[in-house]
Amino acid sequence: MLKNKNPLPDDPDTLAAIPQVRVPMSLTLISIITVMVVLSLGLLTALMSWLVTQDVRSTAENNNRSINQKNAALVESLLETLRGDVQVFLYTTENLLAETAPEAAPSLQAALSSGLSHETIRRNIETSFFQQRKDIAAIFLTQRGAEQDAVPTGYTAFINQRFLDLHALDLPSISRFMAIQDGSMIRAQSGQVVLQQGGPAFSVPLLGMFFPLNEEAGTRVATVLFSPENLIDTFGSSANISFMINHEGTILIHTDQDLMREYKNLQTYAFIRYILSRSPYRIRDTYPPYVDEQNRPYIAAFQPLRIGRTFSNATVITIIQEDVVFEGIRRTTWRNIYLSGAVLFLAILFIYFFSKTISRPLQLLSLAAFKIEAGQYDLKLQVRSRDETGVLTSSFISMGQALENFERFTNKAIVAMARKGKLTLGGTTKIGTVCFAFIRDFSEMAEQFDAHETVAFVNAYLKRMVPCITKTRGEVDKFLTQGGVIIMALWGTLESAGPEQDALNSIKAVLMMRASLRVLNHERQQQGKPIIKMGCGINTGELVAGQIGSNDRMEYTVIGDTVNFAARVEGPNDAFDTDILITEDTWNRVGNYLITEEMPGFAVKGKEKPVRVFAVVNMKGGAEAEQEDQALISLLQELVPADMSIALPCVGPKGPATLAEVRERWIP
């Protein structure tokens, strides 16, 4: 398909005249393509991201759950081992203190048979135990009171002094911790293993484990204060963060030991409250969302701890930040977005340059339509494509030519008004100037020509006269051929510069016609043809201008006494040997600008008194007049050949100053 390569005009005034559109075609096409690309690629990217996200989430949840179960199992194993070691230690020392040597283990019997005292043996057993379990700070054996629900009272203490010295602990701090653990002991007496955080009571992280000495509920409760370092090492460090809380929501174990020292409580989180409200026997796979203080979402799983045959009050929780899980998806999504942006950019470039092949011809056609609306039919368009724009361009060219031909048959101003839809039946009263320009002795001249020669003669005359009228803002109303060739011209009826200026423009027009006719006669004399004589009559006054006719056929014209009087004023030119006569009404408006001579009054039908008429000689001198004359000369330069030294109607020695001079030099 051929492209329309018609360039836009470079003239700023012409470019400024091009009608501006609110939404250019290029912008419309770019918007459509942008929406299509964004919707298609955006939906595809969003769908793929959603599907991959669901798959990755499922994988991350399963992996997080597996890590949680693994860590919970390790913690359960370590705590169960700790409880078993403490139970064996307490049973051993209890048997020794109860002097059950015959029933004691062989090693204990051997110690007793060696002559060692019970206290020495107990200390040796205690020392050996604390050497093996260096993570234990103290062990307490507590007795329950007489009442079933009474607060436990009295306990036997086993202190690892080496642990206390190593970690700068003292017995008063341990006593303060034990003094506030009545609730934990009561829960332990009911058969539950209870874990508590040492919290700010100690300078180092310590956990307290409370459990019945027997697995069944009983009167004796064992309490172990121990370091949770082994448990912390079990959780390790990775993207999946594991920690342990008790039934109060207090952190027991966390890789961030500062949270343990702060005795951090997590009940403010909906996820933690959900865990605390659930029975350890009822666990489901879907949980409320877990978010931290910065509102960052996490994938979470939890596992209540079972120590022995009973559940403890502790729960192991494993979380992983969703941003970490979906980081790869986000990177892939952004890569897809960048790729979509590149595709969109290339599409916009392609559409932009493609739209130019359509919008530029349409801009030219828009300019052509604007020119036609303004009455300019020389469109200077070229058909350079075979598509719809090429067909439309060809139609515009044909339409311009047809309108140009049509306008020659009527008044251009009337055509302009018709284009704008301003023509309606009816008339308007206005102040206008009417001029009738007549070829004198036309009948005698026409007898010397055949029909074709007569038409050529008339056309040569009108070709000179009509531009003088139109270039002074006048309008040719019609050509009359009754008894000769008459031009009826109007000023101020369609567009007015003011009654005075309209009348002055009519005088300029007939002075230009006088000069142009002199040039035409000079040419005809050289060709041996008869010269042409002209007579003009001008009148200014009130008239009715408008459309007469019907909706099928209308004609713009003027009617009134002013028009009839102008037609009668032209007649006496033969008797007065003049070429331009104006009425008193016109002279009253522009006489100050003209050199005129008053002619004898004559009777006019319909007038009671003889009317005054004035013969126009020239424009008066002066700065303003010279400026007016220069403008008039500029108009005449298009009509008068440059190689002819013909005097123009201007102020000074080149123009006439008296009526006698006009008769001698300007009237044939």
GUMIVEX-839049 format. One line per field, with one value per residue (C-alpha): residue number from 1; residue in three letters; x, y, z. Coordinates in steps of 0.5 Angstrom, whole numbers, m for minus. Each point is the difference from the previous one (the first is absolute). Example, Ala and Ser with C-alpha at 12.3 -4.5 7.8 and 13.67 -1.06 7.14 Angstrom:
# residues 2
n = (1/2)
res = (ala/ser)
X = (25/2)
Y = (m9/7)
Z = (16/m2)
# end
This chain:
# residues 668
n = (1/2/3/4/5/6/7/8/9/10/11/12/13/14/15/16/17/18/19/20/21/22/23/24/25/26/27/28/29/30/31/32/33/34/35/36/37/38/39/40/41/42/43/44/45/46/47/48/49/50/51/52/53/54/55/56/57/58/59/60/61/62/63/64/65/66/67/68/69/70/71/72/73/74/75/76/77/78/79/80/81/82/83/84/85/86/87/88/89/90/91/92/93/94/95/96/97/98/99/100/101/102/103/104/105/106/107/108/109/110/111/112/113/114/115/116/117/118/119/120/121/122/123/124/125/126/127/128/129/130/131/132/133/134/135/136/137/138/139/140/141/142/143/144/145/146/147/148/149/150/151/152/153/154/155/156/157/158/159/160/161/162/163/164/165/166/167/168/169/170/171/172/173/174/175/176/177/178/179/180/181/182/183/184/185/186/187/188/189/190/191/192/193/194/195/196/197/198/199/200/201/202/203/204/205/206/207/208/209/210/211/212/213/214/215/216/217/218/219/220/221/222/223/224/225/226/227/228/229/230/231/232/233/234/235/236/237/238/239/240/241/242/243/244/245/246/247/248/249/250/251/252/253/254/255/256/257/258/259/260/261/262/263/264/265/266/267/268/269/270/271/272/273/274/275/276/277/278/279/280/281/282/283/284/285/286/287/288/289/290/291/292/293/294/295/296/297/298/299/300/301/302/303/304/305/306/307/308/309/310/311/312/313/314/315/316/317/318/319/320/321/322/323/324/325/326/327/328/329/330/331/332/333/334/335/336/337/338/339/340/341/342/343/344/345/346/347/348/349/350/351/352/353/354/355/356/357/358/359/360/361/362/363/364/365/366/367/368/369/370/371/372/373/374/375/376/377/378/379/380/381/382/383/384/385/386/387/388/389/390/391/392/393/394/395/396/397/398/399/400/401/402/403/404/405/406/407/408/409/410/411/412/413/414/415/416/417/418/419/420/421/422/423/424/425/426/427/428/429/430/431/432/433/434/435/436/437/438/439/440/441/442/443/444/445/446/447/448/449/450/451/452/453/454/455/456/457/458/459/460/461/462/463/464/465/466/467/468/469/470/471/472/473/474/475/476/477/478/479/480/481/482/483/484/485/486/487/488/489/490/491/492/493/494/495/496/497/498/499/500/501/502/503/504/505/506/507/508/509/510/511/512/513/514/515/516/517/518/519/520/521/522/523/524/525/526/527/528/529/530/531/532/533/534/535/536/537/538/539/540/541/542/543/544/545/546/547/548/549/550/551/552/553/554/555/556/557/558/559/560/561/562/563/564/565/566/567/568/569/570/571/572/573/574/575/576/577/578/579/580/581/582/583/584/585/586/587/588/589/590/591/592/593/594/595/596/597/598/599/600/601/602/603/604/605/606/607/608/609/610/611/612/613/614/615/616/617/618/619/620/621/622/623/624/625/626/627/628/629/630/631/632/633/634/635/636/637/638/639/640/641/642/643/644/645/646/647/648/649/650/651/652/653/654/655/656/657/658/659/660/661/662/663/664/665/666/667/668)
res = (met/leu/lys/asn/lys/asn/pro/leu/pro/asp/asp/pro/asp/thr/leu/ala/ala/ile/pro/gln/val/arg/val/pro/met/ser/leu/thr/leu/ile/ser/ile/ile/thr/val/met/val/val/leu/ser/leu/gly/leu/leu/thr/ala/leu/met/ser/trp/leu/val/thr/gln/asp/val/arg/ser/thr/ala/glu/asn/asn/asn/arg/ser/ile/asn/gln/lys/asn/ala/ala/leu/val/glu/ser/leu/leu/glu/thr/leu/arg/gly/asp/val/gln/val/phe/leu/tyr/thr/thr/glu/asn/leu/leu/ala/glu/thr/ala/pro/glu/ala/ala/pro/ser/leu/gln/ala/ala/leu/ser/ser/gly/leu/ser/his/glu/thr/ile/arg/arg/asn/ile/glu/thr/ser/phe/phe/gln/gln/arg/lys/asp/ile/ala/ala/ile/phe/leu/thr/gln/arg/gly/ala/glu/gln/asp/ala/val/pro/thr/gly/tyr/thr/ala/phe/ile/asn/gln/arg/phe/leu/asp/leu/his/ala/leu/asp/leu/pro/ser/ile/ser/arg/phe/met/ala/ile/gln/asp/gly/ser/met/ile/arg/ala/gln/ser/gly/gln/val/val/leu/gln/gln/gly/gly/pro/ala/phe/ser/val/pro/leu/leu/gly/met/phe/phe/pro/leu/asn/glu/glu/ala/gly/thr/arg/val/ala/thr/val/leu/phe/ser/pro/glu/asn/leu/ile/asp/thr/phe/gly/ser/ser/ala/asn/ile/ser/phe/met/ile/asn/his/glu/gly/thr/ile/leu/ile/his/thr/asp/gln/asp/leu/met/arg/glu/tyr/lys/asn/leu/gln/thr/tyr/ala/phe/ile/arg/tyr/ile/leu/ser/arg/ser/pro/tyr/arg/ile/arg/asp/thr/tyr/pro/pro/tyr/val/asp/glu/gln/asn/arg/pro/tyr/ile/ala/ala/phe/gln/pro/leu/arg/ile/gly/arg/thr/phe/ser/asn/ala/thr/val/ile/thr/ile/ile/gln/glu/asp/val/val/phe/glu/gly/ile/arg/arg/thr/thr/trp/arg/asn/ile/tyr/leu/ser/gly/ala/val/leu/phe/leu/ala/ile/leu/phe/ile/tyr/phe/phe/ser/lys/thr/ile/ser/arg/pro/leu/gln/leu/leu/ser/leu/ala/ala/phe/lys/ile/glu/ala/gly/gln/tyr/asp/leu/lys/leu/gln/val/arg/ser/arg/asp/glu/thr/gly/val/leu/thr/ser/ser/phe/ile/ser/met/gly/gln/ala/leu/glu/asn/phe/glu/arg/phe/thr/asn/lys/ala/ile/val/ala/met/ala/arg/lys/gly/lys/leu/thr/leu/gly/gly/thr/thr/lys/ile/gly/thr/val/cys/phe/ala/phe/ile/arg/asp/phe/ser/glu/met/ala/glu/gln/phe/asp/ala/his/glu/thr/val/ala/phe/val/asn/ala/tyr/leu/lys/arg/met/val/pro/cys/ile/thr/lys/thr/arg/gly/glu/val/asp/lys/phe/leu/thr/gln/gly/gly/val/ile/ile/met/ala/leu/trp/gly/thr/leu/glu/ser/ala/gly/pro/glu/gln/asp/ala/leu/asn/ser/ile/lys/ala/val/leu/met/met/arg/ala/ser/leu/arg/val/leu/asn/his/glu/arg/gln/gln/gln/gly/lys/pro/ile/ile/lys/met/gly/cys/gly/ile/asn/thr/gly/glu/leu/val/ala/gly/gln/ile/gly/ser/asn/asp/arg/met/glu/tyr/thr/val/ile/gly/asp/thr/val/asn/phe/ala/ala/arg/val/glu/gly/pro/asn/asp/ala/phe/asp/thr/asp/ile/leu/ile/thr/glu/asp/thr/trp/asn/arg/val/gly/asn/tyr/leu/ile/thr/glu/glu/met/pro/gly/phe/ala/val/lys/gly/lys/glu/lys/pro/val/arg/val/phe/ala/val/val/asn/met/lys/gly/gly/ala/glu/ala/glu/gln/glu/asp/gln/ala/leu/ile/ser/leu/leu/gln/glu/leu/val/pro/ala/asp/met/ser/ile/ala/leu/pro/cys/val/gly/pro/lys/gly/pro/ala/thr/leu/ala/glu/val/arg/glu/arg/trp/ile/pro)
X = (0/3/1/m3/6/m3/4/m4/1/6/m4/m1/m6/m3/2/m3/m7/0/m6/3/m3/m1/2/5/m1/7/m2/m6/4/5/m5/m4/7/2/m6/0/7/0/m7/3/7/m2/m6/5/5/m5/m2/6/3/m6/0/8/m2/m5/5/6/m5/m2/7/3/m6/2/7/m1/m5/6/5/m5/m2/8/2/m6/2/7/m2/m5/6/5/m5/m2/7/1/m6/2/7/m3/m5/6/4/m6/m2/8/0/m7/2/7/m3/m6/6/m3/7/m1/m5/4/4/7/4/m4/1/8/0/m4/5/6/m2/m2/m5/m7/2/6/m3/m5/5/4/m7/m2/7/1/m7/1/7/m4/m6/4/m6/m4/0/m4/m5/m6/m5/m6/m5/m8/m4/m5/m6/m1/1/4/7/6/4/7/5/7/5/6/4/6/4/5/m5/m2/7/1/m6/0/m6/m2/m5/m4/m2/m2/m4/m4/m1/m3/m4/m4/m1/m6/m5/5/1/m7/m1/6/m4/m5/4/2/8/0/6/1/5/5/m1/3/1/7/5/1/m6/m3/m6/m3/m4/m5/m3/m2/5/m5/m3/m7/m2/3/2/7/2/7/3/6/4/4/3/m3/6/m1/m7/2/5/m5/m4/6/0/m3/m6/m4/m1/m2/m1/m4/m5/m4/m8/1/3/7/6/3/6/2/6/0/1/m1/m7/0/4/m6/m5/m3/m8/m3/m8/m1/1/m7/4/3/m7/m3/6/m2/m7/1/0/6/m4/m3/5/m2/4/m3/1/m1/6/6/3/5/1/1/m6/4/m3/2/m1/m1/m1/0/1/m2/5/m1/4/m1/m7/m3/0/4/m2/6/m1/5/m1/3/m1/3/m1/m4/5/5/m4/m3/7/1/m7/1/6/m3/m6/4/4/m7/m2/6/0/m8/3/5/m6/m4/5/2/m8/m1/6/m3/m7/3/3/m5/m5/4/m2/m7/0/4/m4/m6/3/1/m7/m3/4/m3/m7/2/3/m7/m4/4/m1/7/m1/7/2/7/m2/3/m2/5/m3/m5/m4/m6/4/2/m7/m2/6/m3/m7/3/3/m6/m4/5/0/m8/m1/5/m4/m6/2/1/m7/m2/3/5/m2/m7/3/4/m6/m3/5/m1/m7/m2/m4/m8/m6/m1/3/4/0/7/4/4/3/m2/4/m3/6/m2/3/m2/m2/0/m5/4/6/m4/m2/7/1/m3/m2/6/4/m5/1/7/0/m5/4/7/m4/m3/7/3/m6/m2/7/m1/m6/2/6/m3/m5/m5/m5/m2/m8/m1/1/m6/0/m6/2/7/5/m1/4/m4/4/m1/4/m2/m6/3/6/1/6/m5/m4/5/6/m5/m2/8/2/m5/3/7/m3/m3/7/3/m5/2/8/m1/m5/5/5/m5/m1/7/1/m6/3/6/m4/m4/m7/m5/1/m5/m3/m3/m5/m1/m6/1/m5/0/m6/m5/m2/m2/5/m2/m2/m6/m3/m2/4/1/3/2/4/4/m2/m2/m6/m2/0/7/1/m4/3/7/m2/m3/6/4/m4/2/8/m1/m4/6/6/2/1/m1/m6/m2/m6/m1/m1/7/3/m2/4/6/0/6/5/m2/1/m6/m4/m8/m4/m6/m6/m5/m7/m1/m6/m3/4/m4/6/6/6/7/5/8/5/6/7/5/2/2/7/3/4/m6/m3/7/0/m7/3/6/m5/m4/7/2/m7/1/7/m4/m4/5/6/6/3/m5/1/m7/m2/m4/m6/5/1/6/1/m1/m8/m5/m1/m6/m6/3/6/m4/m4/6/5/m5/m6/0)
Y = (0/7/5/7/4/7/5/4/8/3/7/2/4/m6/m5/4/0/m8/m2/m3/m7/m1/m8/m1/m6/m2/0/m4/m5/0/0/m6/m4/2/m3/m6/m2/2/m4/m6/0/3/m6/m5/2/1/m7/m3/3/m2/m7/m1/4/m5/m6/3/2/m7/m3/5/m1/m8/2/4/m5/m5/4/2/m8/m2/6/m2/m7/2/4/m5/m5/5/1/m7/m2/6/m2/m7/1/5/m6/m5/5/1/m7/m1/5/m2/m7/2/5/m5/m5/m5/m3/m7/1/5/0/m5/7/3/m6/m1/8/m2/m6/4/4/7/4/1/7/m1/m5/5/6/m5/m2/7/2/m5/2/7/m2/m4/6/6/4/m1/5/m3/m5/0/m5/3/m3/2/2/m3/2/m2/7/3/3/m4/1/m2/m2/m4/4/m3/6/0/5/m1/3/5/3/m1/4/5/m3/0/m4/7/0/m7/1/6/m4/m6/4/2/m7/m2/0/m4/m5/m1/m2/m5/m3/m1/m4/5/2/7/5/7/5/2/7/6/m3/m3/3/m6/m3/m6/m4/m4/m6/m3/m7/m5/m5/m5/0/0/6/m1/5/0/5/1/6/1/7/m1/3/0/0/m7/2/6/m4/m4/5/3/6/0/3/m4/3/m5/2/m3/4/m3/1/7/2/1/m1/m6/m1/4/1/7/0/7/m2/m5/5/5/m6/2/m2/m1/0/7/m4/m4/m6/m1/1/m5/m5/1/m1/m6/m7/m4/m5/4/3/2/2/6/6/7/5/1/7/4/7/2/m3/m5/m7/m6/m8/m3/m7/m2/m7/m1/m4/m7/m2/m7/m2/7/7/6/7/2/0/0/5/1/6/3/6/1/5/m5/m6/4/4/m4/1/7/0/m4/5/6/m3/m2/7/3/m4/2/7/m1/m3/5/5/m3/0/7/2/m4/2/7/0/m4/5/6/m4/1/7/4/m1/1/7/2/m2/4/6/m1/0/6/4/m2/3/6/0/m2/m5/m1/m6/m2/m8/m6/m7/m4/m6/m5/m1/4/6/0/m1/6/4/0/1/7/2/m1/3/6/1/m1/6/4/0/1/6/3/0/4/5/m3/3/m3/m7/1/2/m6/m4/2/m1/8/0/1/3/7/7/4/8/3/6/m2/3/m2/1/m1/m1/1/m1/6/m1/m7/m1/3/m4/m6/1/m1/m7/m7/m3/m4/7/3/m5/1/8/m1/m5/4/6/m3/m4/7/3/m5/m1/8/m1/m7/3/6/m5/1/m5/m1/m1/m1/1/3/0/4/5/m1/m3/3/m2/0/1/0/2/0/m5/m7/2/8/4/6/4/5/m5/m4/6/2/m7/1/6/m4/m5/4/4/m7/m1/6/m1/m7/2/4/m5/m5/6/1/m8/1/6/m4/m6/5/m1/5/3/m1/5/m1/4/m1/2/m1/1/m1/m1/m4/m7/m7/m5/m8/m6/0/m6/m7/m6/m3/6/6/7/5/7/7/4/7/7/1/m6/3/7/m2/m3/6/4/m4/3/7/m1/0/7/3/m4/m3/m7/0/3/0/2/5/m5/m4/7/2/m6/0/7/2/m5/1/5/1/5/1/m1/4/m3/m5/m2/m8/m3/m1/6/7/4/0/m5/2/m4/1/m2/m4/3/m4/m1/6/1/m1/m5/m4/1/m2/m7/m1/1/m5/m5/1/0/m7/m2/2/m3/m6/3/4/m3/3/2/5/7/1/6/m3/3/3/6/5/1/m7/1/5/6/3/m3/3/m4/m6/1/2/m6/m5/0/m3)
Z = (0/m2/5/0/0/0/4/5/m2/3/0/8/m2/m4/5/6/m5/1/4/6/3/7/m1/m5/m4/2/7/m1/m3/5/6/m3/m1/7/3/m4/1/8/1/m4/3/6/1/m2/5/5/m1/m1/7/3/m2/2/7/2/m2/3/6/1/m1/6/4/0/1/6/3/m1/3/6/1/0/5/4/0/2/6/2/0/4/5/1/1/5/4/0/3/5/2/1/4/4/1/2/5/3/1/3/5/2/1/m4/m2/0/m6/m3/m6/0/m1/6/4/m1/2/7/1/0/6/m3/3/m4/0/m4/m4/m2/m1/m5/m4/0/m2/m6/m2/m1/m4/m5/0/0/m3/6/5/6/1/5/3/3/4/0/6/3/m4/m7/m3/5/m2/0/6/2/m5/0/m4/m4/m2/m6/3/m5/m5/4/1/m7/m2/6/3/7/4/2/m7/m1/7/m3/m7/4/5/m6/m3/4/m7/m3/5/1/m8/1/6/m5/m4/m5/m2/1/m3/2/m2/5/m3/4/6/m2/m4/m5/m4/5/m1/5/m1/5/0/5/2/m2/m7/4/4/7/6/m2/m6/m3/m2/m5/m1/m6/m6/m7/m4/m2/m2/m4/m4/m2/m3/m4/m5/m6/m4/4/7/6/7/6/4/6/2/2/m7/3/m4/3/m6/m6/m4/2/8/1/m1/5/5/m1/2/m6/m1/m7/2/m4/m6/m3/m2/7/3/m4/2/7/m1/m3/3/m1/m3/m5/m5/m7/m6/m2/6/0/m3/4/m1/4/3/m7/m3/m4/m1/1/m1/7/3/7/4/7/4/3/5/2/0/1/m4/4/0/m6/m7/m6/m5/m7/m4/m7/m3/m6/m3/0/m2/m6/m2/m6/m2/0/m3/m6/0/0/m6/m4/2/m3/m6/m1/0/m5/m4/1/m2/m6/m2/2/m5/m5/0/1/m7/m3/2/m3/m7/2/4/m5/m6/5/2/m7/m2/7/m3/m7/4/4/m7/m3/5/0/m8/m2/m5/m2/4/m3/2/m3/0/2/3/m2/6/3/1/m7/m2/5/m3/m7/2/4/m6/m5/5/1/m8/0/5/m3/m7/4/4/m7/m1/6/5/5/6/m1/m1/6/4/m3/2/7/0/1/m6/2/m4/2/0/5/m1/0/m2/m7/m6/m7/m6/m7/m6/m7/m7/m3/m8/1/m5/m5/1/0/m7/m2/3/m1/6/2/m1/5/5/0/0/6/4/m1/3/6/1/1/4/5/4/1/4/3/3/3/4/m5/m3/m7/1/m7/m7/m4/m8/m1/m5/1/5/7/7/6/6/7/7/7/m1/1/4/2/2/2/m5/m1/m1/m5/m4/0/m2/m6/m2/0/m4/m6/0/m1/m5/m4/1/m2/m6/m3/0/m3/m6/m1/m1/m5/m4/m1/m3/m4/4/2/7/6/3/7/5/7/5/7/6/7/5/3/m4/2/m1/0/m3/m5/m3/3/3/m7/m3/4/m2/4/m2/2/m1/2/m3/2/m6/m5/1/m1/m7/m2/2/m5/m6/0/m1/m7/0/5/m3/6/2/8/3/7/4/5/5/m1/m1/7/3/m4/m3/4/m3/m7/m5/m3/m5/1/m6/m2/4/m4/1/2/0/7/2/1/m1/m4/3/1/m3/0/m5/3/m2/5/7/4/2/7/5/1/m8/m2/4/m2/m7/1/2/m6/m5/3/m2/m7/m1/m1/m6/m3/m4/3/m6/m2/3/1/5/6/3/6/3/m3/m7/m3/2/m2/4/m4/m4/m6/1/1/m7/m3/2/3/m4/m7)
# end
